[in-house]
Amino acid sequence: MRRASLFLMSTLSLSIGTALAADRGIVPKQLAGPPSEFAAMAAIDPAAAAIQSAHALLRVGPETAENRAWRSELVLPAMETGSRILVFSGGAELTVSFAHGQRDAAKSLAVAKTLADAPFGIDGAQVPADLYTITTKSDGPVRLSIAGEAGTRGGFVLVEGSGTTELASFQTHRRQTLGDVVEIAALLTGEDAKGGVAMGPSAGRIKSATLRVVAPDGSRRDLPMTAEALAETAKMAGARYGRFVADQAGSWLATVEVRGVDAAGREILRTAEHVVPVVVDTLDLTKGGVVVDGASEPGAFRIALPVASAKSSQHYRAYAEVWGKAPNGADAPVAWIGGMVVPEAGQAALRLDERWIALAGAKGPFELRNVRFEDPDHFVTLVEASRLPLPLPAEGSAKAAAEVVVDEAMRMGPRPAELDRAKNTGSRLILVHGYCSGGVWPTAHFTNASTFLDANQNRTNDQFARLIANFGAQWNSFGVVAHSQGGLAALHLYNYYWSGLDRATGNRLIQSVGSPYRGTNLAGILATLGNWFGVGCGTNDNLTYSGAQAWLSGISTASRGKVNYYTTAFRTTNWWTNDYCQIATDLVLSDPEDGTVEQVNGQLSGGINRGHTVGQCHTDNMRDPAQYRDAARNSVMNTNAAR
């Protein structure tokens, strides 16, 4: 019912990518696009990927089992009738009691244990919980007491907030290499008197804020959040900032906990759960200049940037904008260039088709702008440069703009010769599952189809895409029907690497259902719970709000246009009840949602939206039928699929 933003993946994902860099037969595309795509390809504004939270996830009890009984008490804000609370115990028998009013006159609060087993999560990444519902409005603060017997450890409590005031929390930057200082901001948001958005002091006041950090080695620390920001120019009124030194590589978990009051003076308690991947910086931008070779390929320039990689065969995501001068001397944007690159002999090579210069009508002097190299799994910037001189011929191109037709070679570079050789036979439709899942698609609904299976695993989009490419190499060509993260992986494959997708023919190359193209709030919460209880498949930052949008910042508009996507949500039974797909995840997702992905975050800008269906949920074992079991939609996808 509420809102949120994340999902999952393990620390293993921070090291596995390099091993996949040399997969057989996988050749990167040499990408380029027009200046109209500069905004879509720009590094993300972290605030635009903020977690919006009206919940509170709170730890209770000891970290390790002790030889004595224990009791924890939480003081929660006043609660409305119908408010819900989840208690995660990890299977331990805990005693839970509620009271309200002042401490010296506390009295029992009417609460019903609605469900003794309300799983929170998706597929193999589910954490069991007990669900409690407040049946009578509380009189003052709620005192929640949780007790455990000797030999048990603590757990977590997830509290549904009331009112419209939310916590907006985000990293202030994505400099996340080993040794960097990571900063996270917290700000209250709400509605103003006219129904618009209120932020900072107009939405409420933060009275206290804490940043709770879990390092990759499991060590924990509580850090204060203050009004002081790293960059004073970026400080926002009413915001709090917390920071930590990323002194370990791997997945960090950072929870912001805020207590305050809303605009009406009512007490509020909110948390936001962040996944912060920290990578080892293996790349340097050296002092040598950019080298241009126009002889190796007719009609194109090889642009070599001076970089040094500490790891052989390591690939990186690269991006740069090419700028020149218009006839009147004004700056003229030419094109962006990039893709996955492997530095060799101190150079990382990008490709610029001469026709982009002709199309822009640009002359010299030329330069590269907004250059960045990122790791391929988490899209953390390793090196960047605002401007670099680009020694292209000053006269520009002899071609006329009217002669230029943007084709595949301009967008992706020349096809590898081996791609057009018939190494294998036949075509196929590949059915792809999602994160921490198995084969979900009913094969009887599809013809000439095979199931890709990487059951119950945790992969980055890049790792996942490469696995699909290797599976699809059995056939000359293939199209994809994908569920959940499988949609992101298929798009990643088409955007960055040559494969059988590029030989496929038919109406729809990639089709997806329930894919979190802009992330899901479950990622951070499940990462936090999974880290504590040791369940699920691990932390996947590609599926968080910030991680998904960092990934999207390298996906071209042309590639997005190859995706046909569907979204679904729960069936609404009546206006006076709280409807949901999964009652536990409903506490942290905004309606409409499918139990895992909010409709708004299932949208792919530039993709083809094939519609939204009500009465279907993300997976089996939710309230409404699973979205991948819709025989009518599957028939449409089968008929229209490229192969």
C-alpha positions as MATLAB code, in Angstrom:
seq = 'MRRASLFLMSTLSLSIGTALAADRGIVPKQLAGPPSEFAAMAAIDPAAAAIQSAHALLRVGPETAENRAWRSELVLPAMETGSRILVFSGGAELTVSFAHGQRDAAKSLAVAKTLADAPFGIDGAQVPADLYTITTKSDGPVRLSIAGEAGTRGGFVLVEGSGTTELASFQTHRRQTLGDVVEIAALLTGEDAKGGVAMGPSAGRIKSATLRVVAPDGSRRDLPMTAEALAETAKMAGARYGRFVADQAGSWLATVEVRGVDAAGREILRTAEHVVPVVVDTLDLTKGGVVVDGASEPGAFRIALPVASAKSSQHYRAYAEVWGKAPNGADAPVAWIGGMVVPEAGQAALRLDERWIALAGAKGPFELRNVRFEDPDHFVTLVEASRLPLPLPAEGSAKAAAEVVVDEAMRMGPRPAELDRAKNTGSRLILVHGYCSGGVWPTAHFTNASTFLDANQNRTNDQFARLIANFGAQWNSFGVVAHSQGGLAALHLYNYYWSGLDRATGNRLIQSVGSPYRGTNLAGILATLGNWFGVGCGTNDNLTYSGAQAWLSGISTASRGKVNYYTTAFRTTNWWTNDYCQIATDLVLSDPEDGTVEQVNGQLSGGINRGHTVGQCHTDNMRDPAQYRDAARNSVMNTNAAR';
ca = [
       0.000    0.000    0.000;
       2.856    2.359    0.813;
       5.960    3.113   -1.114;
       9.559    1.955   -1.139;
      12.523    1.106   -3.361;
      15.047   -1.795   -3.717;
      15.581   -5.547   -4.135;
      18.684   -7.903   -3.809;
      22.068   -9.571   -4.676;
      25.097  -10.992   -2.818;
      28.630   -9.896   -2.176;
      29.590  -12.672   -4.583;
      28.304  -10.466   -7.379;
      31.117   -8.002   -6.692;
      33.758  -10.526   -7.728;
      32.127  -12.852  -10.214;
      31.917  -10.382  -13.116;
      35.601  -10.487  -14.012;
      35.526  -14.247  -14.391;
      32.786  -13.883  -16.973;
      34.635  -11.269  -18.985;
      36.141  -13.823  -21.345;
      32.998  -15.841  -22.111;
      33.320  -17.634  -25.405;
      32.016  -15.861  -28.467;
      30.702  -12.771  -26.679;
      31.734   -9.668  -28.613;
      30.896   -6.174  -27.321;
      29.066   -3.709  -29.548;
      30.673   -0.352  -30.331;
      27.822    1.912  -29.354;
      26.901    5.422  -30.435;
      23.851    7.635  -30.544;
      22.623   11.161  -31.331;
      22.852   14.190  -29.029;
      19.132   13.852  -28.321;
      20.098   10.925  -26.074;
      22.644   12.835  -23.973;
      20.154   13.386  -21.156;
      19.082    9.728  -21.040;
      22.693    8.536  -21.036;
      23.930   11.016  -18.415;
      25.040    9.780  -15.007;
      22.011    9.674  -12.727;
      21.018   12.400  -10.324;
      21.045   10.418   -7.031;
      18.098   12.405   -5.658;
      15.981   11.251   -8.604;
      16.402    7.663   -7.378;
      15.511    8.391   -3.749;
      13.785    5.821   -1.577;
      10.384    7.179   -0.487;
       9.477    5.416    2.736;
       6.527    5.494    5.104;
       7.647    2.381    6.996;
      10.130    1.628    9.751;
      12.300   -1.517    9.850;
      13.732   -1.830   13.367;
      16.079   -4.387   14.890;
      15.189   -5.873   18.286;
      16.989   -8.159   20.722;
      20.592   -9.372   20.937;
      22.755   -9.975   17.860;
      23.783  -13.434   19.057;
      21.949  -16.096   21.025;
      22.575  -15.751   24.753;
      22.171  -18.104   27.687;
      19.551  -15.899   29.244;
      16.146  -14.573   28.385;
      15.934  -11.090   26.886;
      13.381   -8.332   26.329;
      13.354   -5.321   23.993;
      10.951   -2.405   23.995;
      10.276   -0.077   21.077;
       8.444    3.231   21.435;
       6.418    3.795   18.264;
       4.262    6.756   17.223;
       0.503    6.633   17.734;
      -1.219    4.228   15.334;
      -4.491    4.254   13.471;
      -6.946    1.375   13.378;
      -5.821   -1.107   10.728;
      -2.113   -0.309   10.979;
       0.029   -3.402   10.433;
       3.232   -4.671   12.017;
       5.419   -7.574   10.875;
       7.652   -9.400   13.353;
      10.576  -11.317   11.849;
      11.953  -13.867   14.300;
      13.909  -16.250   12.085;
      11.883  -19.142   13.462;
      12.448  -18.333   17.140;
       9.499  -18.260   19.518;
       9.090  -14.651   20.585;
       6.560  -13.132   22.974;
       5.012   -9.958   21.557;
       2.852   -7.476   23.478;
       1.473   -4.013   22.757;
       0.528   -1.156   25.080;
      -0.307    2.511   24.563;
      -0.491    5.715   26.522;
       2.121    7.267   28.808;
       4.663    5.040   30.528;
       3.176    5.601   33.972;
      -0.324    4.809   32.723;
       0.264    2.368   29.865;
      -2.584    0.045   29.049;
      -2.984   -2.921   26.779;
      -3.601   -2.092   23.108;
      -6.137   -4.079   21.101;
      -4.127   -5.971   18.495;
      -4.929   -9.059   16.449;
      -2.353  -11.594   15.264;
      -3.705  -11.659   11.732;
      -1.304  -14.212   10.237;
       1.166  -16.538   11.905;
       3.071  -16.938    8.625;
       3.172  -13.932    6.325;
       6.200  -14.412    4.038;
       7.928  -11.231    2.939;
       9.784  -11.357   -0.372;
       9.748  -13.225   -3.649;
      10.411  -16.801   -4.757;
      13.577  -18.113   -3.082;
      14.149  -14.799   -1.311;
      11.396  -14.916    1.292;
      11.587  -14.228    5.001;
       8.760  -15.562    7.210;
       7.045  -13.139    9.577;
       4.071  -12.861   11.913;
       1.531  -10.170   11.021;
      -0.199   -8.074   13.688;
      -3.010   -5.588   13.008;
      -4.004   -2.731   15.316;
      -7.747   -3.128   15.882;
      -8.298    0.033   17.941;
      -6.695    3.436   17.457;
      -3.938    3.932   20.019;
      -4.106    6.559   22.725;
      -0.637    8.103   22.482;
       2.655    6.318   21.707;
       2.640    2.552   21.193;
       4.982    0.487   23.345;
       5.948   -2.740   21.596;
       7.643   -5.320   23.820;
       9.347   -8.385   22.363;
      10.866  -11.089   24.528;
      12.872  -14.185   23.706;
      13.869  -17.248   25.674;
      17.444  -18.134   26.508;
      19.290  -19.395   23.438;
      17.452  -17.157   20.964;
      18.696  -14.072   19.142;
      16.824  -10.973   18.100;
      14.967  -10.163   14.932;
      13.287   -7.289   13.135;
       9.998   -5.412   13.302;
       8.504   -3.752   10.214;
       6.007   -1.016   11.095;
       3.533    0.456    8.643;
       3.390    4.224    8.950;
       0.287    6.378    8.786;
      -0.284    9.732    7.133;
       1.214   11.121    3.960;
       4.599   12.186    5.321;
       7.444   10.091    3.946;
      11.184    9.869    4.351;
      13.125   10.584    1.155;
      16.628    9.158    1.381;
      19.399    8.903   -1.198;
      23.135    8.790   -1.688;
      24.434   12.242   -2.504;
      26.933   10.765   -5.000;
      27.961    7.417   -6.519;
      31.689    7.593   -5.783;
      31.841    4.144   -4.262;
      35.349    2.824   -4.684;
      37.436    1.444   -1.856;
      38.418    4.253    0.502;
      35.771    6.728   -0.631;
      33.463    8.559    1.771;
      29.846    7.578    1.107;
      27.225   10.128    2.115;
      23.486    9.508    2.508;
      20.868   12.225    2.875;
      17.497   12.162    4.657;
      14.637   14.577    4.052;
      10.940   14.608    4.919;
       8.393   14.959    2.121;
       4.623   15.242    2.135;
       1.652   17.103    0.712;
       1.106   20.817    0.983;
      -2.264   22.498    1.525;
      -2.953   22.508   -2.231;
      -2.146   18.825   -2.751;
       1.313   19.534   -4.126;
       4.650   18.228   -2.879;
       6.065   19.630    0.343;
       9.718   19.080    1.178;
      11.930   19.736    4.163;
      10.563   22.073    6.843;
       7.227   22.483    5.073;
       6.683   18.701    5.322;
       7.812   18.286    8.905;
      10.818   18.372   11.191;
      13.465   15.717   11.785;
      14.216   15.536   15.517;
      16.852   12.798   15.346;
      18.469   10.758   12.582;
      20.855    7.794   12.692;
      22.728    5.963    9.948;
      23.103    2.259   10.806;
      25.791    0.646    8.650;
      26.660   -3.017    8.113;
      30.015   -3.596    6.401;
      30.683   -6.574    4.089;
      32.457   -8.398    6.933;
      29.319   -8.113    9.087;
      30.621   -5.444   11.462;
      28.043   -2.849   12.471;
      28.168    0.781   13.471;
      25.672    3.508   14.346;
      26.561    6.945   13.032;
      24.893   10.309   13.722;
      23.272   12.246   10.892;
      23.641   16.017   11.087;
      22.680   19.095    9.087;
      26.222   19.311    7.681;
      26.729   18.070    4.097;
      29.950   17.170    2.304;
      29.190   19.794   -0.322;
      27.700   22.874    1.303;
      26.341   23.975   -2.067;
      24.162   20.841   -2.159;
      22.740   21.259    1.343;
      18.938   21.186    1.532;
      16.820   22.863    4.162;
      15.681   20.441    6.841;
      17.873   17.583    5.609;
      20.214   15.386    7.641;
      23.396   13.786    6.318;
      25.361   10.743    7.445;
      28.565    9.339    6.034;
      31.001    6.479    6.382;
      34.355    5.520    4.919;
      34.026    2.583    2.514;
      37.075    0.763    3.856;
      35.970   -2.658    2.577;
      35.003   -3.786   -0.910;
      31.651   -5.537   -1.233;
      28.003   -4.858   -0.473;
      27.362   -2.410    2.356;
      23.937   -2.086    3.945;
      22.978    1.332    5.268;
      19.723    2.036    7.110;
      18.565    5.575    7.784;
      16.353    5.863   10.878;
      14.500    9.152   11.411;
      12.242   10.328   14.219;
      10.397   13.587   13.879;
       7.051   15.297   13.482;
       4.945   15.952   10.418;
       3.550   19.341    9.413;
       0.639   18.878   11.861;
       2.952   18.054   14.768;
       2.253   14.296   14.829;
       5.158   12.018   15.756;
       6.602    9.938   12.906;
       9.191    7.156   12.667;
      10.649    6.186    9.281;
      13.543    4.154    7.906;
      15.092    3.662    4.463;
      17.275    0.703    3.544;
      20.153    1.254    1.110;
      22.433   -1.197   -0.665;
      25.806    0.385   -1.422;
      28.175   -1.644   -3.629;
      31.800   -0.654   -3.069;
      34.277   -1.745   -5.731;
      38.039   -1.755   -6.029;
      39.239    0.923   -8.433;
      41.196   -1.000  -11.072;
      41.368    1.782  -13.662;
      43.388    4.969  -14.115;
      43.083    7.743  -16.672;
      46.735    8.360  -17.506;
      48.471   11.519  -18.700;
      48.746   10.567  -22.365;
      46.424   12.277  -24.818;
      43.544   10.804  -26.799;
      44.796    9.036  -29.938;
      42.680    8.954  -33.113;
      43.162    6.379  -35.879;
      41.154    6.935  -39.043;
      42.889    4.345  -41.198;
      41.951    1.051  -39.562;
      38.288    1.176  -40.685;
      37.035    3.193  -43.671;
      34.479    5.798  -42.620;
      35.119    5.474  -38.886;
      37.597    6.670  -36.296;
      39.170    4.570  -33.579;
      39.356    6.819  -30.521;
      41.795    5.464  -27.941;
      41.725    6.937  -24.448;
      44.809    6.603  -22.238;
      43.738    4.291  -19.435;
      45.567    1.678  -17.422;
      43.737   -1.336  -15.998;
      45.082   -3.230  -13.003;
      43.336   -6.396  -14.203;
      43.906   -8.055  -17.542;
      40.777   -8.864  -19.575;
      38.600   -6.779  -17.223;
      35.832   -5.028  -19.104;
      34.292   -1.655  -18.235;
      31.276    0.391  -19.295;
      32.452    3.511  -21.117;
      30.637    6.664  -22.189;
      31.758    9.931  -23.781;
      30.162   12.784  -25.710;
      31.736   14.119  -28.895;
      31.494   17.884  -29.421;
      32.687   20.143  -32.231;
      31.917   23.574  -33.580;
      29.007   24.774  -35.719;
      29.730   27.044  -38.749;
      28.921   30.083  -36.566;
      31.486   28.994  -33.989;
      28.991   27.806  -31.381;
      29.460   24.483  -29.616;
      27.927   21.656  -31.663;
      27.025   18.298  -30.074;
      27.951   15.460  -32.443;
      27.169   12.086  -30.803;
      27.800    9.952  -27.759;
      30.049    6.901  -28.021;
      30.581    4.026  -25.603;
      29.871    0.433  -24.698;
      31.741   -2.331  -22.926;
      35.489   -2.044  -23.507;
      38.572   -4.022  -22.485;
      41.694   -1.831  -22.144;
      44.747   -3.139  -23.955;
      48.288   -1.777  -23.959;
      47.250    1.265  -21.940;
      44.362    2.250  -24.212;
      40.598    1.835  -24.187;
      39.195    2.159  -27.701;
      35.825    3.618  -28.688;
      34.458    3.975  -32.212;
      33.018    7.059  -33.923;
      31.338    6.674  -37.305;
      32.211    9.639  -39.531;
      28.553   10.013  -40.460;
      27.732   11.376  -36.988;
      30.013   14.331  -37.737;
      28.323   14.847  -41.109;
      24.877   14.656  -39.527;
      25.840   17.323  -36.984;
      27.519   19.522  -39.608;
      30.371   20.005  -37.143;
      33.926   21.190  -37.693;
      36.992   21.232  -35.463;
      38.289   21.720  -32.927;
      36.638   18.638  -31.411;
      36.624   17.400  -27.839;
      35.251   14.652  -25.621;
      33.004   15.690  -22.756;
      31.511   13.939  -19.738;
      33.818   10.952  -20.116;
      33.262    8.173  -17.624;
      34.368    4.568  -17.160;
      32.361    2.376  -14.797;
      32.573   -1.155  -13.513;
      30.210   -3.351  -15.575;
      28.267   -4.903  -12.715;
      27.359   -1.986  -10.452;
      28.002    1.040  -12.730;
      30.179    2.774  -10.180;
      32.320    5.445  -11.843;
      36.010    4.566  -11.681;
      37.481    7.385  -13.776;
      35.936   10.460  -15.331;
      36.923   13.608  -17.179;
      34.807   16.647  -17.960;
      36.727   17.498  -21.158;
      39.489   15.962  -23.253;
      40.897   17.320  -26.541;
      39.926   15.081  -29.480;
      42.312   15.367  -32.480;
      39.831   14.642  -35.277;
      40.365   16.278  -38.701;
      39.441   19.943  -38.288;
      37.498   20.060  -41.567;
      34.947   17.565  -40.269;
      33.289   15.192  -42.742;
      33.082   15.492  -46.501;
      29.676   13.803  -46.425;
      26.491   15.866  -46.492;
      23.954   15.487  -43.698;
      21.232   14.740  -46.262;
      23.165   11.652  -47.353;
      23.199   10.109  -43.876;
      20.780    7.390  -42.867;
      21.319    6.188  -39.303;
      21.803    2.431  -39.522;
      22.969   -0.441  -37.358;
      26.654    0.160  -38.087;
      26.374    3.772  -36.885;
      24.627    2.662  -33.724;
      26.479   -0.565  -32.871;
      29.542   -0.800  -35.096;
      30.096   -3.393  -37.828;
      28.744   -6.849  -37.185;
      31.433   -9.410  -36.372;
      31.959  -11.674  -39.382;
      31.371  -14.782  -37.263;
      27.911  -13.529  -36.295;
      26.711  -13.913  -39.874;
      28.189  -17.350  -40.341;
      25.755  -20.219  -39.821;
      27.666  -21.885  -36.993;
      24.512  -23.480  -35.621;
      21.083  -24.210  -36.978;
      17.563  -23.075  -36.275;
      15.864  -20.305  -34.362;
      14.346  -20.288  -30.904;
      12.260  -18.381  -28.403;
      14.070  -18.357  -25.054;
      11.944  -18.207  -21.891;
      13.862  -16.410  -19.135;
      13.083  -16.282  -15.404;
      14.067  -13.627  -12.882;
      16.142  -13.111   -9.760;
      16.383  -16.006   -7.289;
      13.880  -17.967   -9.343;
      13.540  -20.986  -11.601;
      11.628  -21.865  -14.727;
       8.332  -19.988  -14.382;
       6.886  -19.914  -17.899;
       4.352  -22.659  -18.826;
       6.172  -24.181  -21.803;
       2.894  -25.496  -23.214;
       1.884  -21.885  -23.951;
       4.794  -21.416  -26.373;
       6.037  -23.053  -29.550;
       9.609  -23.546  -30.711;
      10.723  -22.395  -27.265;
      13.368  -23.429  -24.728;
      13.677  -22.523  -21.048;
      16.786  -20.763  -19.831;
      17.446  -22.030  -16.313;
      19.843  -20.568  -13.764;
      17.748  -21.620  -10.813;
      17.735  -19.711   -7.535;
      20.774  -17.626   -8.380;
      21.814  -14.045   -7.853;
      23.389  -12.337  -10.883;
      24.132   -8.803  -11.910;
      22.505   -7.726  -15.163;
      25.836   -8.128  -16.951;
      26.442  -11.636  -15.618;
      22.826  -12.627  -16.342;
      23.038  -11.276  -19.915;
      26.191  -13.241  -20.655;
      24.596  -16.446  -19.421;
      21.635  -15.882  -21.750;
      24.047  -15.266  -24.633;
      25.884  -18.531  -23.971;
      22.606  -20.454  -23.722;
      21.313  -18.887  -26.932;
      24.517  -19.739  -28.824;
      22.978  -23.174  -29.531;
      20.877  -21.531  -32.256;
      21.496  -19.131  -35.087;
      18.911  -16.705  -33.744;
      16.609  -16.257  -30.803;
      14.069  -13.905  -29.246;
      13.287  -13.571  -25.533;
      10.205  -13.680  -23.338;
      11.351  -12.688  -19.843;
      10.010  -12.352  -16.332;
      11.174   -9.844  -13.717;
      14.973   -9.275  -13.771;
      15.160  -11.425  -16.896;
      13.779   -8.450  -18.820;
      16.640   -6.239  -17.653;
      19.184   -8.935  -18.512;
      17.786   -9.459  -22.026;
      17.846   -5.708  -22.721;
      21.383   -5.512  -21.349;
      22.447   -8.308  -23.696;
      20.957   -6.659  -26.769;
      22.382   -3.256  -25.879;
      25.973   -4.276  -25.154;
      26.796   -7.566  -26.898;
      26.363   -9.242  -30.268;
      24.287  -12.424  -30.032;
      21.567  -14.429  -31.723;
      19.183  -11.627  -30.758;
      20.725   -9.610  -33.597;
      19.883  -12.314  -36.158;
      16.293  -12.819  -35.028;
      13.343  -11.928  -37.250;
       9.787  -11.207  -36.159;
       7.680   -8.489  -34.604;
       8.935   -8.409  -31.014;
      12.548   -9.085  -30.147;
      12.289   -8.840  -26.345;
       9.057   -9.162  -24.354;
       8.874   -8.879  -20.583;
       6.327   -9.102  -17.789;
       6.792   -7.622  -14.315;
      10.326   -6.306  -14.878;
      11.574   -3.664  -12.394;
      13.252   -1.418  -14.960;
      13.406    1.398  -12.393;
      13.988   -0.860   -9.385;
      11.931   -2.138   -6.469;
      11.927   -1.144   -2.803;
      12.077   -4.768   -1.728;
      15.777   -4.895   -2.628;
      17.131   -2.982    0.337;
      14.710   -4.432    2.877;
      15.303   -8.007    1.745;
      19.052   -7.374    1.747;
      18.854   -6.203    5.361;
      16.692   -9.133    6.462;
      18.690  -11.663    4.450;
      21.949  -10.445    5.933;
      20.553  -10.963    9.439;
      18.744  -14.262    8.986;
      20.939  -15.770    6.266;
      18.094  -16.447    3.852;
      17.462  -15.688    0.209;
      19.948  -15.457   -2.637;
      21.853  -12.385   -1.514;
      21.956   -8.663   -2.154;
      21.297   -7.376   -5.704;
      21.923   -3.660   -6.066;
      20.953   -3.706   -9.787;
      17.357   -4.037   -8.598;
      17.391   -1.111   -6.184;
      16.030    2.249   -7.288;
      19.495    3.782   -7.553;
      21.141    0.690   -9.055;
      18.483    0.160  -11.710;
      18.586    3.775  -12.801;
      22.390    3.802  -12.881;
      22.146    0.777  -15.189;
      19.559    2.514  -17.380;
      21.895    5.467  -17.904;
      23.876    3.358  -20.373;
      20.956    1.840  -22.312;
      20.330    3.590  -25.620;
      16.906    4.713  -26.795;
      17.262    2.457  -29.842;
      17.818   -0.588  -27.624;
      14.922    0.302  -25.326;
      12.684    0.437  -28.365;
      13.248   -3.307  -28.861;
      11.456   -4.109  -25.596;
       7.712   -4.788  -25.397;
       6.727   -4.839  -21.735;
       3.681   -5.580  -19.586;
       2.833   -4.702  -15.989;
       0.191   -6.107  -13.634;
      -1.313   -5.407  -10.204;
      -3.660   -6.949   -7.655;
      -7.393   -7.124   -8.176;
      -9.372   -4.475   -6.282;
     -12.307   -6.136   -4.555;
     -13.954   -3.084   -3.026;
     -13.120    0.460   -2.024;
     -13.164    0.040    1.748;
     -10.615   -2.781    2.114;
      -6.853   -2.802    1.705;
      -6.104   -4.902   -1.371;
      -2.739   -6.473   -2.052;
      -0.821   -9.208   -3.868;
       1.358  -10.140   -0.901;
       0.101   -8.793    2.381;
       3.598   -8.449    3.849;
       5.224   -6.547    0.968;
       2.100   -4.385    0.702;
       3.414   -2.469    3.730;
       6.284   -0.980    1.699;
       5.048   -0.745   -1.910;
       2.926    1.963   -3.492;
      -0.303    1.014   -5.249;
      -0.724   -0.253   -7.867;
       1.858   -3.027   -7.535;
       2.202   -6.748   -8.215;
       3.637   -7.784   -4.855;
       7.197   -7.041   -5.978;
       7.206   -4.250   -8.558;
       5.254   -1.000   -8.429;
       3.570   -0.142  -11.722;
       5.388    3.194  -11.893;
       8.772    1.478  -11.532;
       7.941   -1.195  -14.102;
       7.930    1.456  -16.836;
      10.733    1.571  -19.402;
      11.118    4.983  -20.978;
      11.612    4.411  -24.703;
      10.195    0.890  -24.577;
       6.826   -0.224  -25.934;
       4.199   -0.453  -23.190;
       1.834   -3.270  -24.144;
      -0.555   -2.683  -21.270;
      -1.386   -3.130  -17.616;
      -3.484   -6.035  -16.314;
      -5.400   -5.997  -13.045;
      -5.844   -9.229  -11.082;
      -2.392  -10.733  -11.530;
       0.546  -10.863   -9.131;
       4.278  -11.258   -9.586;
       4.625  -14.950   -8.717;
       2.760  -17.990   -7.507;
       1.643  -18.106   -3.862;
       0.350  -14.546   -3.931;
      -3.308  -13.594   -3.650;
      -4.085  -13.370   -7.382;
      -2.775  -15.652  -10.180;
       0.861  -15.283  -11.216;
       1.352  -12.901  -14.134;
       3.352  -15.449  -16.154;
       0.419  -17.908  -16.219;
      -1.849  -15.696  -18.347;
      -2.551  -18.039  -21.283;
      -4.085  -15.299  -23.449;
      -1.144  -12.921  -23.048;
       1.344  -15.763  -23.481;
      -0.385  -16.684  -26.748;
      -0.032  -13.100  -27.979;
       3.633  -13.021  -27.007;
       4.249  -16.395  -28.653;
       2.599  -15.318  -31.905;
       4.480  -12.021  -32.092;
       7.847  -13.189  -30.795;
      10.957  -12.834  -32.903;
      13.023  -15.981  -33.232;
];
